[in-house]
Structure formats: structure tokens, C-alpha cells
Amino acid sequence: MKRWGVHPGWVVAGVTFGVLMAAAGIRATPGVLMVPLEQAFGWSRATISLAISINLLLYGLAGPFCAAVAQRVGIRRTMAGAMGLLAVALVLATRIQHPWQLVLVWGFLVGGGTGMAANVLGAVVVNRWFVKHRGLVLGLLTAATATGQLLFLPVLARLVEARGWQAPLWLMGVAALCTLPFILLGVRERPADLGVGPYGAERTELALVPAVANPARVAVDTLWRSARSRDFWLLAGTFFVCGASTNGLIGTHLIPACMDHGIPEVTAAGMLATMGIFDLFGTTASGWLSDRVDSRKLLFTYYALRGLSLLFLPRALLEHQGLSVFTVFYGLDWIATVPPTVRLATDAFGKQDGPVVFGWVVAAHQVGAAFAALGAGAIRTILGEYQLAFILSGGLCLLAALLSLGIARRRSAFAAVVAAES
């Protein structure tokens, strides 16, 4: 039932926002730890980037299984399990002494945990709890990533300066634990459990029937069928570029790149946090626009503007001028691609299978992020600078802008099969 006149879907969305925000703060932590770890242990930037790239890769690969697990065992158990795993992994990360330990703990444990608390989870919540304002709510949940950076990055950078590289890990471990009571008390599985319909429904409706098949089988079968669609590969390809140009490159290497050019770490972290402020508005607005504007045109605009901003970045770093313009311009566009991508995936593959398909698209996103994190680290180690990495990423974004115009121009074969079976 409703409490205080608030539909319970908003409560579930609020808790999900907090979980995604904490997970985003955890994922952002390597940006402030790369140089301190380099100084503390003498590891190369390429070595540290390897652990980060594995983390990003597993974060993406867990996505489709996260959607299937959430449908099978429930949203609440999925969230609680993910945040509990992250709390344990972050404590273990404070004890690392060798590169293989960094790869094992940060690459595999934290990567898997953040993958279970990813944007895919937000897509499941939106599809289950909302009929009205789906794009807006998804935009808000996606913006949780930006808010996580906004809240945590400057604090993490100051903690590194004051207390060393382990302090941020302790803080984020506590943050992960603090989400557990809210998850257990505030999250319910389906509107029908409380005797209401999804928000915006004209009458009480049952939520989607939970999947009864094995989650891994659901994820793999959905991939097998959706891979026959041209739309799937266009969505995956453009999102590969999205990951390469955001999490993998800017999220991982912007702070070290700024430090290479004499910009203090706290100042650089503040730049990323400022991007988070503007992305909160940009991504929320993107969700609102995705309910009203052709999502293909939105993606074309976002990728084209991002590509131009990345091509401009090397000059801004060299001259220390224009960085504020880049911060605002890039921040508005950081992950504004998510709401229109989810919209296109749902339109092409249906409400039941759309979140799982989007999970595989997110996997492609994180493959791109892992590729860029490792590749940019290698470029920095070999050439001594990041300029080539920024230019290559900008070119890929311009290519993605063109590819976006071809997504979902005709009904996919997958959607036709789903319609025939329903």
C-alpha cells in the first residue's frame, strides 16, 4: 500500500539510487589511487591499469547475469549480496602487497561485486515498478553514478593526501555496509506484493512474472537469440565506445593525466566531481528527453559532442586553459547515453528480455572500458603521455555517432519471435 501518499516504487527507486551511488564511488576509487600505489610499491601504471581493466571487464560481464539473478532470486537479495561482497573485498584490498593481490581483490572481487550493483539493476527496477516516467526514473538512477563521484572523489583524494592509500578503501567499505539496512527494509520485489500496480498504471497489474529458469541459462539464451539482430550489434558497438571514452579513459586516467601536467590530485578529483554535478543534470534530462525525442538522434548528438570534447582535451591539459569548459561540456554528456540506449533495447527486445539484453550491451560497454583502461595505461608507459589515447577515443566517439543513427530502424527478429510466442 501507499505510505504518506508516496507510491512504494519511489521508495524502491530511492534505495536503488543509494546503492548505485555507493557502487559508483567504489568504482571511482582507482582514479585517486593509481599514482599513490605507483609511488608506494614502485609498480608501473600499466600494471595497475591491468587490475583496473579486469575490474571493469567483470563489472560489465556480470551485468546480464545480474538482470537474470534479480528476476530469479529478487532485487533485494541481489543488492544485499553485492554490497556485502564489496564491503569484504574493500577490507581485503587494504592488505595488498603484491600486484597479483591487486588483480585478485580489485580485479575479480570488487569487479564482480560492482557488476551486481550496476545500471542493469536500475533497468530491472524501472521495468518492474514504473509505467509512467520510466525514462525520467532511469535517468535519475543512471545519474547515481555521477552523484557517487560528486560525493566521494574529493573526499577520497583528501584522505589519500592525509592518511595514505588505504584510507579511501576503509571509507568505501563502511559506505557499502551502510546501504544494507536500507536495502533490507526499503526494497520490495514487486508492486503486487504490496497490493498496488506499477506507478502510472491505470489499474492494479501484476509485475512481470519472475524468471524460473536458471539465471545463467536465461542470460546465455537471451544473448544467443539477440545476437542474430543487427540492432544488438549496433547497440553493443556504440556502448563499447561509450565505455572506452568514459569509465576506461576519463574515469581511470584523467586524474593521473592532470598530475602529469602539474595539476594537484585534489584539484583533478574536484574536476571529476564537478563533471558529476553536471552529469546529474545531463543524464536526468536525457531520461526526460528519451520519453519525447527519437533516441537515435539523442545518441548521435551525445557521441558527437563527446568526441569533439576529447579531441580538445590534450590542448586544454597542455595550456591549462579551457579545462573548466571541458569539465562542464564533457560532464553534461558523461553517461547521458544510458537512457536512450535502454529505451532502444527495450523497444527492440521487449520489456521482459530488454533488461537482460541491456546487460549484455553493458558488458560490451565494460569491455570497451577495460580496453581503454589498459590501453591508455600502456600508451602512458611507452610514450610518457596520454595525448594519443585521448585523440583515438575522440575519433571512436565520432564513429559511434554515425552508427547510432542505424539502431532500431526496423523491428528486430528477436522482437518478432517474442511477439509470436506471447
C-alpha positions as CSV (number, residue, x, y, z in Angstrom):
1,M,0.0,0.0,0.0
2,K,1.0,3.7,-0.2
3,R,2.5,5.4,2.7
4,W,2.3,9.1,3.3
5,G,0.9,9.4,-0.2
6,V,4.1,8.1,-1.8
7,H,4.0,5.2,-4.2
8,P,6.3,2.4,-3.0
9,G,8.0,2.4,-6.4
10,W,9.6,5.7,-5.4
11,V,11.0,4.1,-2.2
12,V,12.5,1.2,-4.1
13,A,13.9,3.7,-6.7
14,G,15.4,5.8,-3.9
15,V,17.2,2.8,-2.2
16,T,18.4,1.7,-5.6
17,F,19.8,5.2,-6.2
18,G,21.7,5.0,-2.9
19,V,23.1,1.5,-3.8
20,L,24.2,2.6,-7.3
21,M,25.7,5.8,-5.8
22,A,27.8,3.8,-3.3
23,A,28.9,1.4,-6.0
24,A,29.9,4.3,-8.2
25,G,32.0,5.7,-5.5
26,I,33.8,2.4,-5.2
27,R,34.4,2.2,-8.9
28,A,35.8,5.7,-9.0
29,T,38.4,5.0,-6.3
30,P,41.2,3.8,-8.6
31,G,41.3,7.3,-10.1
32,V,42.8,8.6,-6.9
33,L,44.8,5.5,-6.0
34,M,46.8,5.0,-9.2
35,V,49.6,7.4,-8.5
36,P,49.8,6.7,-4.7
37,L,50.1,2.9,-5.5
38,E,52.8,3.7,-8.1
39,Q,54.7,5.7,-5.5
40,A,54.2,3.2,-2.6
41,F,55.1,0.0,-4.4
42,G,57.0,1.1,-7.5
43,W,54.5,-0.6,-9.8
44,S,54.2,0.7,-13.4
45,R,51.0,2.4,-14.4
46,A,50.4,-0.4,-16.9
47,T,50.5,-3.0,-14.1
48,I,47.9,-1.1,-12.0
49,S,45.8,-0.5,-15.1
50,L,45.7,-4.3,-15.7
51,A,43.9,-4.8,-12.4
52,I,41.5,-1.9,-13.2
53,S,40.8,-3.2,-16.6
54,I,39.9,-6.7,-15.2
55,N,37.6,-4.9,-12.7
56,L,35.9,-3.0,-15.5
57,L,35.5,-6.1,-17.6
58,L,33.9,-8.2,-14.8
59,Y,31.7,-5.3,-13.9
60,G,30.3,-5.5,-17.4
61,L,30.2,-9.3,-17.8
62,A,28.2,-9.6,-14.5
63,G,25.5,-7.3,-15.9
64,P,23.4,-9.7,-17.9
65,F,23.6,-12.3,-15.1
66,C,22.7,-9.6,-12.6
67,A,19.5,-8.9,-14.5
68,A,18.7,-12.7,-14.7
69,V,19.6,-13.2,-11.0
70,A,17.4,-10.3,-9.9
71,Q,14.5,-11.8,-11.8
72,R,15.1,-15.2,-10.2
73,V,16.1,-14.6,-6.6
74,G,14.9,-11.0,-6.2
75,I,16.1,-7.4,-6.3
76,R,16.6,-7.2,-2.6
77,R,18.9,-10.3,-2.3
78,T,20.9,-9.2,-5.3
79,M,21.5,-5.8,-3.9
80,A,22.4,-7.0,-0.4
81,G,24.7,-9.8,-1.7
82,A,26.5,-7.3,-4.0
83,M,27.1,-4.7,-1.2
84,G,28.1,-7.3,1.3
85,L,30.7,-8.7,-1.1
86,L,32.1,-5.3,-1.8
87,A,32.5,-4.5,1.9
88,V,34.5,-7.6,2.4
89,A,36.6,-7.1,-0.7
90,L,37.4,-3.5,0.2
91,V,38.7,-4.6,3.6
92,L,40.9,-7.2,1.9
93,A,42.2,-4.6,-0.5
94,T,43.8,-2.6,2.4
95,R,46.1,-5.6,2.9
96,I,47.6,-5.9,-0.6
97,Q,51.3,-6.0,-1.0
98,H,51.9,-7.6,-4.4
99,P,50.5,-7.0,-8.0
100,W,48.8,-10.4,-8.1
101,Q,46.8,-9.5,-4.9
102,L,45.7,-6.2,-6.5
103,V,44.5,-8.2,-9.6
104,L,42.7,-10.8,-7.4
105,V,41.0,-8.4,-5.0
106,W,40.3,-5.3,-7.1
107,G,40.1,-7.0,-10.4
108,F,38.0,-10.0,-9.6
109,L,36.2,-9.5,-6.2
110,V,35.4,-5.8,-6.5
111,G,34.7,-6.1,-10.2
112,G,32.2,-8.9,-9.6
113,G,30.6,-7.0,-6.7
114,T,30.1,-3.8,-8.6
115,G,28.8,-5.7,-11.6
116,M,26.0,-7.0,-9.5
117,A,25.2,-3.4,-8.4
118,A,25.2,-1.9,-11.9
119,N,22.9,0.2,-14.1
120,V,21.4,-3.1,-15.3
121,L,19.8,-3.4,-11.8
122,G,18.3,0.1,-12.3
123,A,16.7,-1.1,-15.6
124,V,15.1,-4.1,-13.8
125,V,13.7,-1.8,-11.1
126,V,12.3,0.7,-13.6
127,N,10.7,-2.0,-15.8
128,R,9.1,-3.7,-12.8
129,W,7.9,-0.7,-10.8
130,F,7.1,2.0,-13.3
131,V,4.8,2.5,-16.3
132,K,4.8,6.3,-16.2
133,H,8.1,8.3,-16.2
134,R,10.3,5.3,-17.0
135,G,12.8,7.4,-18.9
136,L,13.0,10.0,-16.1
137,V,13.4,7.5,-13.4
138,L,16.1,5.6,-15.4
139,G,17.9,8.9,-16.0
140,L,17.9,9.6,-12.2
141,L,19.2,6.1,-11.4
142,T,21.8,6.4,-14.1
143,A,22.8,9.7,-12.6
144,A,23.6,8.0,-9.4
145,T,27.0,7.2,-10.9
146,A,27.7,10.9,-11.2
147,T,26.4,11.6,-7.7
148,G,28.7,8.9,-6.3
149,Q,31.7,10.7,-7.9
150,L,30.3,14.1,-6.6
151,L,30.1,12.9,-3.0
152,F,33.2,10.7,-2.8
153,L,36.0,11.7,-5.1
154,P,37.1,14.9,-3.4
155,V,36.9,13.3,0.0
156,L,38.9,10.3,-1.3
157,A,41.6,12.5,-2.7
158,R,42.0,14.4,0.5
159,L,42.1,11.1,2.5
160,V,44.9,9.9,0.3
161,E,46.9,13.0,1.0
162,A,46.2,13.0,4.7
163,R,46.2,9.3,5.6
164,G,47.6,7.3,2.7
165,W,46.1,5.0,0.0
166,Q,44.3,2.6,2.4
167,A,42.0,5.2,4.0
168,P,39.7,5.6,1.0
169,L,39.2,1.8,0.9
170,W,38.1,1.8,4.5
171,L,35.7,4.7,3.9
172,M,34.1,2.9,0.9
173,G,33.8,-0.3,2.8
174,V,31.8,1.4,5.5
175,A,29.7,3.1,2.8
176,A,28.9,-0.3,1.3
177,L,27.9,-1.7,4.8
178,C,25.6,1.3,5.4
179,T,23.5,0.5,2.5
180,L,22.4,-2.9,3.8
181,P,19.8,-1.8,6.3
182,F,18.1,0.4,3.7
183,I,18.1,-2.5,1.2
184,L,16.6,-4.9,3.7
185,L,13.9,-2.5,5.0
186,G,13.0,-0.5,1.9
187,V,13.1,-2.8,-1.1
188,R,10.2,-5.0,-2.1
189,E,10.2,-7.2,-5.1
190,R,7.0,-6.4,-7.0
191,P,4.1,-4.0,-6.8
192,A,1.7,-6.9,-6.3
193,D,3.4,-7.8,-3.1
194,L,2.0,-4.6,-1.6
195,G,-1.3,-4.7,-3.4
196,V,-0.6,-1.9,-5.8
197,G,0.2,-1.7,-9.5
198,P,3.3,-0.2,-11.1
199,Y,3.5,3.6,-10.8
200,G,1.4,5.2,-13.5
201,A,-0.7,2.0,-14.3
202,E,-4.4,2.6,-14.8
203,R,-5.3,-0.4,-12.7
204,T,-3.5,-2.8,-10.4
205,E,-1.4,-5.0,-12.5
206,L,0.9,-7.8,-11.7
207,A,4.6,-7.2,-12.3
208,L,6.5,-9.2,-14.8
209,V,6.5,-12.9,-13.8
210,P,9.9,-13.7,-12.4
211,A,12.1,-15.9,-14.4
212,V,12.0,-19.6,-13.3
213,A,14.9,-20.8,-15.4
214,N,18.5,-20.9,-14.3
215,P,19.8,-17.2,-14.4
216,A,22.9,-18.2,-16.3
217,R,20.8,-20.1,-18.8
218,V,18.4,-17.1,-19.2
219,A,21.4,-14.8,-19.8
220,V,23.1,-17.0,-22.3
221,D,19.9,-17.9,-24.2
222,T,19.0,-14.3,-24.5
223,L,22.4,-13.5,-25.9
224,W,22.2,-16.3,-28.4
225,R,18.9,-15.1,-29.7
226,S,19.6,-11.3,-29.6
227,A,23.0,-11.7,-31.3
228,R,21.1,-12.6,-34.5
229,S,19.8,-9.0,-34.6
230,R,21.7,-6.2,-36.3
231,D,20.3,-3.8,-33.6
232,F,22.1,-5.8,-30.9
233,W,25.5,-5.3,-32.5
234,L,24.9,-1.6,-33.1
235,L,23.9,-1.1,-29.5
236,A,26.8,-3.1,-28.3
237,G,29.3,-1.4,-30.6
238,T,28.3,2.1,-29.7
239,F,28.2,1.2,-26.0
240,F,31.7,-0.3,-26.3
241,V,32.8,3.2,-27.4
242,C,30.9,4.8,-24.6
243,G,32.7,2.7,-22.0
244,A,36.1,3.3,-23.7
245,S,35.6,7.0,-23.6
246,T,34.2,7.3,-20.0
247,N,35.0,4.7,-17.3
248,G,38.0,3.3,-19.0
249,L,39.7,6.6,-20.1
250,I,38.5,9.6,-18.3
251,G,37.3,7.9,-15.1
252,T,40.6,6.0,-14.7
253,H,43.2,8.2,-16.3
254,L,42.1,11.8,-16.1
255,I,43.5,12.4,-12.6
256,P,46.9,10.8,-13.4
257,A,47.0,12.8,-16.7
258,C,46.3,16.0,-14.8
259,M,49.0,15.2,-12.3
260,D,51.4,14.6,-15.2
261,H,50.8,18.3,-16.2
262,G,51.3,19.7,-12.7
263,I,47.7,19.8,-11.6
264,P,47.3,18.6,-7.9
265,E,45.4,15.4,-7.3
266,V,42.7,17.1,-5.2
267,T,42.1,19.7,-7.9
268,A,41.9,17.0,-10.5
269,A,39.5,15.0,-8.3
270,G,37.4,18.2,-8.0
271,M,37.2,18.4,-11.8
272,L,35.7,14.9,-11.9
273,A,33.3,15.7,-9.1
274,T,32.2,18.8,-11.0
275,M,31.6,16.6,-14.0
276,G,29.4,14.6,-11.7
277,I,27.3,17.6,-10.9
278,F,26.7,18.4,-14.5
279,D,26.2,14.8,-15.4
280,L,23.5,14.6,-12.7
281,F,21.6,17.2,-14.7
282,G,22.6,16.0,-18.1
283,T,21.6,12.3,-17.6
284,T,18.4,13.2,-15.8
285,A,17.5,15.5,-18.7
286,S,18.5,12.7,-21.1
287,G,16.0,10.4,-19.4
288,W,13.3,13.0,-19.8
289,L,14.2,13.6,-23.5
290,S,14.2,9.8,-24.2
291,D,10.4,9.8,-23.5
292,R,9.9,12.5,-26.1
293,V,12.7,12.6,-28.7
294,D,14.0,9.9,-31.1
295,S,16.7,8.1,-29.1
296,R,18.8,7.6,-32.2
297,K,19.1,11.4,-32.6
298,L,20.0,11.7,-28.9
299,L,22.8,9.2,-29.2
300,F,24.2,10.8,-32.3
301,T,24.3,14.2,-30.5
302,Y,25.9,12.8,-27.3
303,Y,28.6,10.8,-29.1
304,A,29.5,13.6,-31.5
305,L,29.8,16.2,-28.7
306,R,31.8,13.8,-26.6
307,G,34.2,13.1,-29.5
308,L,34.8,16.8,-30.0
309,S,35.5,17.4,-26.3
310,L,38.0,14.6,-26.2
311,L,39.9,15.9,-29.2
312,F,40.1,19.3,-27.4
313,L,41.3,17.8,-24.1
314,P,45.1,17.4,-24.9
315,R,45.4,21.1,-25.8
316,A,43.5,22.0,-22.6
317,L,45.9,20.0,-20.5
318,L,49.0,21.4,-22.1
319,E,47.9,25.1,-21.7
320,H,45.9,24.7,-18.5
321,Q,43.2,26.7,-20.3
322,G,39.8,25.5,-21.2
323,L,39.7,22.7,-18.6
324,S,36.7,24.3,-17.0
325,V,35.0,24.3,-20.4
326,F,35.9,20.7,-20.9
327,T,34.7,19.8,-17.4
328,V,31.2,21.3,-18.0
329,F,30.9,20.2,-21.6
330,Y,32.0,16.6,-21.0
331,G,30.2,16.3,-17.7
332,L,26.8,17.0,-19.2
333,D,27.4,14.2,-21.6
334,W,29.2,11.7,-19.3
335,I,26.6,8.9,-19.2
336,A,23.7,10.6,-20.9
337,T,23.8,7.8,-23.4
338,V,22.3,5.3,-21.0
339,P,18.6,6.3,-21.0
340,P,18.2,6.3,-24.9
341,T,20.2,3.1,-25.1
342,V,17.9,1.4,-22.6
343,R,14.9,2.8,-24.5
344,L,16.2,1.4,-27.8
345,A,17.0,-2.0,-26.2
346,T,13.5,-2.3,-24.7
347,D,11.8,-1.2,-27.9
348,A,13.8,-3.8,-29.9
349,F,13.7,-6.7,-27.5
350,G,10.7,-6.3,-25.2
351,K,10.1,-5.4,-21.5
352,Q,10.9,-8.9,-20.2
353,D,14.1,-9.5,-22.1
354,G,15.1,-5.9,-22.6
355,P,17.0,-5.7,-19.2
356,V,18.9,-8.9,-19.9
357,V,19.8,-7.7,-23.4
358,F,20.8,-4.3,-22.0
359,G,23.0,-6.3,-19.5
360,W,24.9,-7.7,-22.5
361,V,25.1,-4.3,-24.0
362,V,26.6,-3.0,-20.7
363,A,29.1,-5.9,-20.9
364,A,30.2,-4.5,-24.3
365,H,30.5,-1.1,-22.6
366,Q,32.8,-2.5,-20.0
367,V,34.9,-4.4,-22.5
368,G,35.5,-1.1,-24.1
369,A,36.3,0.4,-20.6
370,A,38.7,-2.4,-19.9
371,F,40.3,-2.0,-23.3
372,A,40.8,1.8,-22.8
373,A,42.0,1.5,-19.2
374,L,44.7,-1.0,-20.1
375,G,45.5,0.6,-23.5
376,A,45.8,4.2,-22.1
377,G,48.0,2.9,-19.3
378,A,50.2,1.1,-21.8
379,I,50.4,4.3,-24.0
380,R,51.4,6.3,-21.0
381,T,54.1,3.8,-20.0
382,I,55.5,3.6,-23.5
383,L,55.1,7.2,-24.7
384,G,55.2,9.0,-21.4
385,E,51.9,10.9,-22.1
386,Y,48.2,10.3,-22.7
387,Q,47.7,12.5,-25.8
388,L,47.3,9.7,-28.3
389,A,44.8,7.9,-26.1
390,F,42.6,11.0,-25.9
391,I,42.7,11.5,-29.7
392,L,41.9,7.9,-30.5
393,S,39.0,7.9,-28.1
394,G,37.6,11.1,-29.6
395,G,37.7,9.5,-33.1
396,L,35.9,6.4,-31.9
397,C,33.1,8.6,-30.5
398,L,32.6,10.3,-33.8
399,L,32.3,6.9,-35.5
400,A,29.8,5.8,-32.8
401,A,27.7,8.9,-33.5
402,L,27.2,7.8,-37.1
403,L,26.5,4.2,-36.1
404,S,23.8,5.3,-33.7
405,L,21.6,6.5,-36.5
406,G,21.1,3.0,-37.7
407,I,19.8,1.5,-34.5
408,A,16.2,0.1,-34.3
409,R,15.2,1.4,-37.7
410,R,13.2,-1.8,-38.3
411,R,11.7,-4.3,-36.0
412,S,14.3,-6.8,-34.9
413,A,13.9,-10.6,-35.5
414,F,14.2,-11.1,-31.7
415,A,11.2,-8.8,-31.1
416,A,9.2,-10.7,-33.7
417,V,10.0,-14.0,-32.1
418,V,8.9,-12.7,-28.6
419,A,5.7,-11.3,-30.1
420,A,4.9,-14.6,-31.7
421,E,5.5,-16.5,-28.5
422,S,3.4,-14.2,-26.4
